[in-house]
């Protein structure tokens, strides 16, 4: 059988000729392929190199140039400029990011990958963006994928995928030192260094540290509804106000045979930040993450075979304020996930490509604050993708994936809880699929139609990894818990899009229409009153399935260049969410609100506009983000209920001005939220204007 690369596209053959050897897909020379096609290239969706216009899903590629010119200091502020992305900044270092809504605190339907390794935290199904062990200077591109894509990308890609691709040390020498000072006493220093030996080995090491003060001013309403307790989050004796983060990452790649490439990655980060829980209230966390990943890719007679093995750890101490839970308790989490992935990509002929995959995942966390217990699950997955060229201008991609999850628990349980470890002896299976049709109508027009089913699997927190119990009064007890029989949320998405290039005007426009159904939405629910411990009354907040929802949306975007110096872009998103909220099968009508209510929390209208100029040593960029009003949820008192608060519409300008006196040094000033000193974007801390001065040296 001919090998994959001997029968694949002319682009890959040219890459092979240029590099002098066969190149495995995960070690593709992005720079060479971009130079050939004069546009970014991705292989993450199907495993084979593709132009963006060929990808059978809704993807946006954010390049290293886009990242630099944004002036942003973090990935969420970069993503915020793109259609369909909703962010909520809860504090200086804590940001919740969602695509097309559904944005509760400490929860996410988004799969975040760094070079194929998952970076979201399984304890909460959450992404701690400030702890991601990657610097902006070492990112080649960020691939933003909208909609459910579990069958193509894997575990928990229910609402979106953010795939972060760093520069490959086999091909790219990235050597950068950067320092930044800013408002909120912000200080940052980082370095990225690459060493290469010929064409067969390369390694990159990066390290950085950031420190700052947090926002101080609460929103106009009392975050907890406790009279006289308004400043609970700002008393450093309860919740420290000085966030920081340190991170280090190592990436080495080598060619051990003409058709075999190996890689080793290791990362570490630690920090401190204020976060908003899904209940909701604030707490301080001190996350510490580490990972190690090894991979090998080989061009064989049966195709391009790749094996990835990695382990992630997340250790955290969460401190809750005294006026939320008596005694100022701490929640100590120690979580480990181990993943083994095997893939085989084979081009059967010029029209057909097949990818088979298998995955095993073990995920375990200690129970907290109950000591000496563990909750865990094993997931076994099988997947297949078939990419078929129906004709020269029409291609069809289909993917399917089956996940089988086995849950378990060991150790003591919370006293008085009506559960035993046998109740955690559960299993569930999920079937997800993607189907995408790409039609190149003309040289300037491309239409894409997709249907997909994704699964939002419960986190270990949802399954019952955390149990809190304390007295509210002599006759009232509060319990916070998950449940072992919580079900995955099912996301079905139907979407069509049309893109047109105006080549004479050096610009392009795109429009997308989607309809989404969500069943068994996951999240926290209002407290339920029941007589579980006679004669006392227990108020129980559970993390469960909260009903069904539907969403219809439109996303429009355009971008282009004016001459050689100017570039511009703009996008608009409209989303309408309806929600049939249910709690343990009962309608929620008459209750005071749900912390995870997607209809309340998703803005109907959002828009972005950006314009930039570059000539000689000068670069200038200005951008504007607008969001219409939406509702956020606050607690009236712990164990009693929730109220919704209107977050007003807001427009946030940001920008960057940079000067490069020579080829190695760049000096820049940048800012976020430039026109408002303080702005209400959540029920708690008001975000503050932020400004930075940066010096970047490339060597």
C-alpha positions in Angstrom: 0.0 0.0 0.0 1.4 3.4 -0.9 2.1 5.6 2.2 -0.1 8.4 3.1 2.2 11.2 2.2 3.0 9.7 -1.2 -0.7 10.0 -2.1 -1.7 13.1 -0.4 -2.1 16.7 -1.7 0.5 18.6 -3.8 1.1 20.9 -0.8 2.3 18.0 1.4 4.4 16.6 -1.4 6.1 20.0 -1.9 6.6 20.2 1.9 8.3 16.8 1.8 10.5 17.8 -1.1 11.4 21.1 0.6 12.2 19.5 4.0 14.2 16.6 2.4 12.2 14.0 4.4 8.7 12.8 5.1 7.0 15.1 7.7 4.4 13.8 10.2 1.2 15.8 10.4 1.7 17.0 14.0 5.2 18.2 13.0 4.2 20.0 9.8 6.3 23.0 8.9 3.5 25.6 9.3 5.8 28.5 8.1 6.5 26.8 4.8 2.9 25.9 4.1 1.7 29.4 5.0 4.3 30.9 2.6 3.1 28.7 -0.2 -0.6 29.4 0.3 -0.3 32.9 1.7 -2.8 32.1 4.4 -2.8 30.0 7.6 -3.1 26.3 7.4 -4.6 23.8 9.9 -4.6 20.1 10.4 -6.5 19.9 13.7 -10.0 19.1 12.3 -9.3 16.2 10.0 -5.6 15.4 10.7 -4.5 16.5 7.2 -3.3 20.0 6.2 -6.1 22.2 5.0 -6.7 25.8 4.1 -9.2 27.5 6.3 -11.8 27.6 3.5 -11.6 23.8 3.2 -12.3 23.0 6.9 -15.7 21.2 7.3 -16.7 23.3 10.4 -16.9 26.8 11.7 -13.2 27.7 12.4 -11.3 31.0 12.9 -7.5 31.1 12.9 -5.9 33.8 15.0 -2.3 34.2 13.9 0.8 35.2 15.8 0.6 38.6 14.0 -3.0 39.0 15.2 -2.0 38.2 18.8 0.9 40.6 18.8 -1.1 43.5 17.3 -4.0 43.0 19.7 -1.9 44.4 22.6 -3.7 41.9 24.8 -1.8 40.3 27.8 -3.9 37.1 27.9 -5.8 34.7 25.7 -9.4 35.6 26.8 -8.9 39.3 25.8 -7.7 38.0 22.4 -10.7 35.7 21.9 -13.1 38.5 23.0 -12.7 40.2 19.6 -14.2 37.4 17.6 -17.8 36.6 16.7 -19.8 34.6 19.2 -17.3 34.8 22.1 -18.6 36.0 25.4 -16.3 36.7 28.3 -16.9 37.7 31.9 -13.9 39.0 33.9 -14.6 38.2 37.6 -11.3 39.6 38.8 -7.9 40.6 37.5 -6.8 37.0 36.8 -10.1 35.1 36.6 -12.1 35.1 33.4 -14.9 32.9 32.2 -15.0 32.4 28.4 -17.9 30.9 26.5 -18.8 30.7 22.8 -22.4 31.3 21.9 -23.4 31.8 25.5 -23.8 29.3 28.4 -21.2 31.0 30.7 -21.6 30.0 34.4 -18.8 30.6 36.8 -16.3 27.8 37.1 -17.9 25.8 34.3 -17.3 25.4 30.6 -18.6 23.5 27.6 -15.3 24.4 25.8 -12.4 22.1 25.1 -9.1 23.9 25.3 -6.0 22.2 23.8 -2.3 23.1 23.8 -0.6 21.1 21.1 -3.3 18.4 21.4 -3.1 18.2 25.2 -6.3 19.1 27.1 -5.8 22.2 29.3 -9.2 22.5 31.0 -9.5 21.2 34.6 -11.7 18.1 35.0 -12.5 18.8 38.6 -14.9 21.5 37.6 -14.9 21.1 33.8 -13.3 24.5 33.9 -10.5 26.5 32.2 -8.2 28.5 34.4 -6.9 30.8 31.7 -4.3 32.5 33.8 -2.7 29.1 34.6 -2.3 28.0 31.0 1.4 27.2 30.8 2.0 29.1 27.5 3.2 32.6 26.7 1.7 34.6 23.9 5.1 35.0 22.3 5.4 31.2 21.7 2.0 30.8 20.1 1.9 30.3 16.3 -1.9 30.4 16.1 -5.1 29.9 18.0 -7.8 28.0 16.3 -11.3 29.0 17.5 -13.9 26.4 16.6 -17.6 27.2 17.2 -20.2 24.6 17.9 -20.1 21.0 19.2 -17.2 19.0 17.7 -16.8 16.1 20.2 -16.4 13.5 17.4 -13.6 15.4 15.7 -11.7 16.9 18.7 -12.6 14.6 21.5 -13.7 14.7 25.1 -16.0 17.5 26.2 -15.9 19.6 23.0 -19.6 20.3 23.5 -19.9 24.1 22.7 -16.5 25.1 21.2 -12.8 24.2 20.9 -9.9 26.5 21.4 -6.8 24.8 20.0 -3.5 26.6 20.9 -0.6 25.7 18.5 2.9 26.7 19.6 5.9 27.2 17.3 7.5 23.9 16.5 11.2 23.9 17.7 12.1 21.6 14.8 11.4 24.4 12.4 11.0 27.7 14.3 13.7 29.5 16.3 11.7 31.8 18.7 13.9 33.8 21.1 12.2 36.6 23.0 12.6 38.4 26.2 9.7 40.7 27.4 8.9 42.9 30.3 5.7 44.7 31.0 4.5 47.2 33.6 0.9 48.5 34.0 -1.9 49.7 36.1 -3.1 47.7 39.1 0.6 47.5 40.0 1.0 45.0 37.1 4.4 43.5 36.6 5.4 40.8 34.1 8.6 39.3 32.8 9.0 36.4 30.4 11.6 34.7 28.2 11.3 32.2 25.4 14.5 30.5 24.1 15.0 27.9 21.3 18.0 25.6 20.5 18.2 23.6 17.4 20.7 21.0 16.1 20.5 20.9 12.3 17.1 19.7 10.9 16.7 16.8 13.3 16.4 18.2 16.8 14.9 21.3 18.4 14.0 22.4 21.9 12.2 25.4 23.4 12.1 26.6 27.0 9.8 29.4 28.2 9.3 30.9 31.7 7.3 33.9 32.9 5.9 35.5 36.1 3.1 38.0 36.6 2.0 39.9 39.7 -0.6 42.6 40.2 -3.2 44.0 42.6 -6.8 43.0 42.1 -9.9 45.1 41.4 -11.3 46.7 44.5 -14.7 48.2 43.8 -17.9 46.0 43.9 -20.9 46.4 41.7 -23.7 48.8 42.8 -25.7 45.9 44.3 -24.4 43.9 47.3 -22.7 40.8 45.9 -24.2 38.5 48.6 -27.2 40.5 49.8 -25.7 40.6 53.3 -26.2 44.0 54.9 -22.9 45.3 56.3 -20.9 42.6 54.5 -20.5 44.4 51.1 -16.8 44.3 51.1 -16.3 40.6 52.0 -14.2 39.9 48.9 -11.9 42.8 49.5 -10.7 42.0 53.1 -7.3 40.5 52.7 -7.6 38.6 55.9 -10.4 36.6 54.2 -9.6 36.7 50.5 -6.1 37.9 49.5 -6.1 40.6 46.9 -2.7 40.1 45.2 -3.0 37.7 42.3 0.1 36.2 40.7 1.1 33.5 38.3 4.4 31.8 37.4 4.8 29.3 34.6 7.5 27.3 32.8 7.2 25.1 29.7 9.6 22.8 27.8 9.1 21.4 24.3 11.6 19.2 22.5 11.2 17.4 19.1 13.5 15.1 17.3 13.7 12.9 14.2 14.9 9.4 15.2 14.4 7.9 11.7 13.5 9.2 8.3 9.8 8.5 8.9 9.7 8.7 12.7 9.4 11.8 14.9 9.2 12.0 18.7 8.3 14.8 21.1 8.4 15.5 24.8 6.6 18.4 26.6 6.6 19.3 30.2 4.9 22.3 32.0 4.4 23.7 35.4 2.4 26.7 36.8 1.3 28.1 40.1 -0.6 31.1 41.2 -3.4 32.8 43.2 -6.6 34.5 42.1 -10.1 35.4 43.1 -12.8 33.3 41.3 -16.5 33.3 41.3 -18.1 29.9 42.0 -21.3 28.6 40.2 -23.3 29.0 43.4 -22.4 32.0 43.1 -19.9 33.6 45.6 -16.3 34.6 45.5 -13.4 32.5 46.8 -9.6 32.5 46.6 -7.8 29.7 44.8 -4.1 28.8 44.7 -3.9 26.6 41.6 -0.8 24.5 40.8 -0.7 22.6 37.5 1.8 20.3 35.9 1.9 18.1 32.9 4.1 15.8 31.0 3.4 14.5 27.5 5.3 12.2 25.1 4.3 11.5 21.5 5.6 9.5 18.6 4.5 9.7 14.9 5.5 7.3 12.2 4.7 7.0 8.5 3.9 3.3 8.1 2.4 1.0 5.4 -1.0 1.4 7.1 -0.8 5.3 7.2 0.4 8.0 9.5 0.3 6.4 13.0 0.6 8.6 16.1 0.6 7.8 19.8 0.2 10.5 22.5 0.5 9.8 26.3 0.2 12.5 28.8 -0.6 13.2 32.5 -2.0 16.4 33.9 -2.2 17.3 37.6 -4.1 20.1 39.3 -3.6 20.9 43.0 -5.6 23.6 44.6 -6.5 25.1 47.9 -9.8 27.1 47.7 -10.5 29.5 50.6 -14.1 30.6 51.1 -15.0 33.8 53.0 -16.1 33.5 56.6 -19.5 35.2 55.9 -20.3 32.6 53.2 -19.5 29.5 55.2 -18.8 29.6 58.9 -15.2 28.8 59.9 -13.6 30.1 56.8 -13.1 26.6 55.4 -10.7 25.4 52.8 -11.3 23.0 49.9 -8.2 21.0 49.1 -8.3 19.4 45.6 -5.6 17.0 44.2 -6.6 15.8 40.8 -4.8 13.6 38.2 -5.8 12.7 34.7 -3.9 10.3 32.5 -4.6 10.0 28.8 -3.5 7.6 26.1 -4.4 8.4 22.4 -3.8 6.3 19.3 -4.6 7.5 15.8 -4.1 6.2 12.3 -4.6 8.6 9.3 -4.7 6.9 5.9 -5.4 8.3 2.5 -7.1 5.4 0.7 -7.0 7.2 -2.6 -7.2 10.7 -4.1 -10.8 11.1 -2.9 -10.9 9.3 0.4 -9.1 9.8 3.7 -9.8 7.7 6.8 -8.8 8.4 10.4 -9.3 5.8 13.2 -8.7 6.7 16.8 -8.8 5.1 20.3 -8.4 6.7 23.7 -8.2 5.8 27.3 -8.6 8.3 30.1 -8.3 7.9 33.9 -9.4 10.8 36.0 -9.3 11.0 39.8 -9.7 13.6 42.5 -9.8 13.4 46.3 -13.1 14.3 48.0 -13.1 17.6 49.9 -13.6 18.7 52.6 -14.3 15.0 53.5 -10.9 13.5 53.9 -9.5 10.2 52.6 -12.1 9.7 49.9 -11.6 9.6 46.1 -14.0 9.9 43.2 -12.8 8.7 39.8 -13.8 7.5 36.4 -12.3 5.6 33.4 -13.3 6.5 29.9 -12.8 4.2 26.9 -13.3 5.9 23.5 -13.3 4.8 19.8 -13.7 7.1 16.9 -13.6 7.2 13.1 -13.5 10.0 10.5 -14.1 9.7 6.8 -13.2 12.6 4.5 -14.5 12.2 0.9 -14.1 14.4 -2.1 -17.4 14.0 -4.0 -16.0 16.0 -6.9 -13.5 18.8 -7.5 -15.5 21.5 -5.7 -17.5 19.4 -3.2 -16.2 17.5 -0.2 -18.0 15.7 2.7 -16.6 14.9 6.1 -18.2 12.5 8.6 -17.0 11.6 12.1 -18.4 9.5 14.9 -17.1 8.8 18.4 -18.3 6.5 21.2 -17.3 7.2 24.9 -17.9 4.7 27.7 -17.5 6.1 31.2 -17.2 4.0 34.4 -17.6 6.0 37.6 -16.5 4.9 41.1 -15.8 6.1 44.6 -13.8 5.0 47.6 -13.4 6.2 51.2 -15.7 7.8 53.8 -18.8 9.8 53.0 -20.2 12.9 54.6 -22.1 12.0 57.7 -25.9 12.0 57.2 -25.7 12.0 53.4 -28.3 9.6 52.0 -25.7 7.9 49.7 -23.3 5.0 49.8 -20.2 4.3 47.7 -22.3 1.7 45.9 -24.4 4.6 44.5 -21.3 5.8 42.6 -20.9 2.5 40.8 -22.4 3.9 37.6 -21.6 3.8 33.9 -22.8 5.7 31.0 -22.0 5.8 27.2 -22.3 8.6 24.8 -22.4 8.8 21.0 -21.3 12.0 19.2 -21.0 12.8 15.6 -20.1 15.5 13.0 -21.0 15.8 9.4 -19.9 18.7 7.2 -20.4 19.5 3.5 -18.0 22.0 1.9 -19.0 23.4 -1.5 -16.6 25.7 -3.4 -19.2 27.4 -5.5 -16.8 29.7 -7.3 -13.2 30.7 -6.8 -14.6 33.5 -4.5 -17.6 31.7 -2.8 -17.6 28.9 -0.3 -20.7 27.4 1.4 -20.5 25.1 4.4 -23.4 23.1 5.9 -22.8 21.1 9.2 -24.8 19.0 11.6 -23.3 17.8 14.8 -24.0 16.3 18.2 -21.7 17.0 21.1 -21.7 15.9 24.8 -21.0 18.0 27.8 -19.9 15.3 30.3 -20.3 16.0 34.0 -17.2 17.1 35.9 -16.0 15.2 39.0 -17.5 18.1 41.0 -20.9 17.4 39.3 -20.6 13.7 40.2 -20.0 14.5 43.9 -16.3 15.3 44.4 -17.2 18.1 46.9 -19.5 17.9 49.9 -20.0 20.9 52.2 -22.2 20.7 55.3 -22.7 23.3 58.0 -25.4 24.6 60.3 -27.3 27.8 59.3 -29.3 27.8 62.5 -30.4 25.3 65.2 -33.0 23.9 62.9 -31.4 24.4 59.5 -28.5 22.7 57.8 -26.9 23.5 54.5 -25.5 20.9 52.2 -23.7 21.5 48.9 -23.1 18.4 46.7 -23.1 16.8 43.4 -24.9 13.6 42.4 -23.5 10.3 41.0 -26.5 9.9 38.6 -26.2 13.2 36.9 -26.4 12.8 33.1 -24.3 14.3 30.2 -25.8 17.3 28.5 -26.6 16.7 24.8 -25.9 19.5 22.3 -27.3 19.3 18.8 -26.2 22.0 16.3 -27.4 22.7 12.7 -25.5 25.4 10.8 -25.0 26.9 7.4 -22.5 29.5 6.3 -21.4 31.4 3.2 -18.1 33.2 2.6 -17.3 35.5 -0.3 -13.9 37.1 -1.3 -13.8 40.5 -2.9 -10.4 40.0 -4.4 -10.3 43.4 -6.1 -10.9 45.1 -2.7 -8.6 42.7 -0.8 -11.4 41.8 1.6 -13.8 39.0 2.5 -17.2 38.6 4.2 -18.8 35.6 6.0 -22.3 34.9 7.4 -23.4 32.0 9.5 -26.9 30.9 10.7 -27.1 28.2 13.4 -29.8 26.5 15.5 -28.8 24.6 18.7 -30.7 22.3 21.0 -29.4 21.6 24.5 -30.9 18.8 26.6 -30.1 18.2 30.3 -28.1 21.4 30.8 -25.6 21.0 33.6 -25.2 23.5 36.4 -26.0 24.5 40.0 -29.7 24.7 41.0 -31.6 26.6 43.7 -31.6 25.1 47.2 -34.2 22.5 47.8 -35.9 22.2 51.2 -36.6 18.7 52.4 -36.8 16.8 55.7 -33.8 14.5 55.3 -32.7 14.8 58.9 -35.7 14.9 61.1 -36.5 17.0 62.9 -34.0 19.5 61.3 -34.6 20.9 57.8 -31.8 20.5 55.2 -31.3 23.1 52.4 -29.5 21.3 49.6 -27.8 22.9 46.6 -27.0 20.2 44.0 -25.0 20.2 40.8 -27.4 18.5 38.4 -29.2 18.6 35.0 -31.3 21.8 34.9 -33.6 21.3 32.0 -33.5 22.0 28.3 -32.7 25.1 26.1 -32.8 26.2 22.5 -30.7 28.8 20.7 -30.8 30.4 17.3 -28.1 32.8 16.2 -26.5 34.8 13.4 -22.8 35.7 13.1 -21.6 38.1 10.5 -17.9 39.0 9.9 -15.8 40.9 7.5 -12.1 41.8 7.1 -9.8 43.4 4.6 -6.8 45.6 3.8 -6.6 49.1 2.4 -3.4 49.5 0.5 -0.3 48.1 2.1 -0.5 49.9 5.5 -4.1 49.6 6.7 -6.2 46.6 7.8 -9.7 46.4 9.3 -12.1 43.8 10.6 -15.6 43.7 12.1 -18.2 41.2 13.3 -21.7 41.1 14.7 -23.4 38.3 16.6 -27.1 37.9 17.5 -28.3 35.1 19.7 -31.7 34.2 21.2 -31.9 31.6 23.9 -35.0 30.1 25.4 -34.8 27.9 28.5 -37.1 25.3 30.0 -35.6 25.3 33.4 -36.3 22.2 35.6 -34.9 21.1 38.9 -35.0 17.3 39.7 -37.7 17.1 37.0 -39.8 19.9 38.4 -40.4 23.3 36.7 -38.4 26.1 38.3 -41.2 28.7 38.0 -41.6 30.6 41.2 -38.0 30.1 42.3 -35.7 33.1 42.4 -33.3 32.1 39.6 -30.7 29.6 38.4 -27.0 30.4 38.5 -26.6 28.5 35.2 -29.5 30.1 33.4 -28.3 30.4 29.7 -31.3 32.5 28.6 -30.6 35.2 31.2 -26.8 35.1 30.9 -26.3 35.2 27.1 -26.3 38.7 25.6 -28.5 39.0 22.5 -26.2 41.4 20.6 -22.5 41.7 20.5 -20.1 43.3 18.0 -16.4 44.1 17.4 -14.6 46.5 15.2 -10.8 46.9 14.7 -8.6 49.0 12.5 -4.9 49.0 12.3 -2.0 50.8 10.6 1.6 49.6 10.0 4.3 51.6 8.2 8.0 51.3 8.8 8.8 51.2 12.5 5.3 52.1 13.6 2.2 50.0 14.3 -1.1 51.3 15.6 -4.2 49.3 16.3 -7.6 50.3 17.8 -10.5 47.9 18.6 -13.9 48.3 20.1 -16.0 45.6 21.7 -19.8 46.0 22.4 -22.1 43.8 24.4 -25.8 44.3 25.0 -27.3 43.8 28.5 -27.7 40.5 30.1 -28.5 39.1 33.5 -26.1 37.7 36.2 -27.1 35.8 39.3 -26.2 36.7 42.9 -27.0 34.9 46.1 -29.6 36.3 48.5 -28.0 34.3 51.3 -26.3 31.0 51.3 -28.8 28.1 51.3 -31.8 30.4 50.5 -31.9 31.3 46.8 -30.6 33.6 44.1 -31.7 36.8 42.4 -30.8 38.1 39.0 -29.2 41.5 38.4 -29.2 43.4 35.1 -25.7 43.9 33.7 -26.0 47.0 31.5 -24.8 47.2 27.9 -21.2 48.3 27.6 -18.7 49.2 24.9 -15.0 48.7 25.6 -12.3 50.2 23.4 -8.7 49.0 23.5 -5.6 49.6 21.5 -1.9 49.4 21.0 0.8 51.8 19.7 4.2 50.3 19.0 7.6 51.5 17.8 10.4 49.3 16.6 13.6 51.3 16.2 15.4 48.2 14.8 14.8 44.6 14.0 15.2 43.3 17.6 13.6 45.8 19.9 9.9 46.9 20.1 8.5 49.4 22.6 4.7 49.6 23.0 1.9 51.0 25.0 -1.5 49.3 25.1 -4.8 49.4 27.1 -8.1 47.7 27.8 -11.4 49.4 28.7 -9.9 52.8 27.9 -13.0 55.0 28.3 -14.4 53.6 31.6 -12.5 53.7 34.9 -14.8 51.0 36.3 -17.4 49.0 34.6 -20.0 46.4 35.8 -19.7 43.2 33.8 -20.7 40.7 36.6 -22.6 40.9 39.9 -19.3 41.2 41.8 -16.1 43.1 41.2 -16.3 45.9 38.7 -13.6 45.7 36.0 -11.1 48.6 35.9 -9.3 50.4 33.1 -6.0 48.7 32.4 -2.9 50.1 30.7 0.5 48.7 30.0 4.0 49.6 28.8 5.9 46.8 27.2 9.5 46.2 26.0 10.1 43.2 23.7 13.5 42.1 22.5 13.9 39.4 19.9 17.3 37.8 19.5 
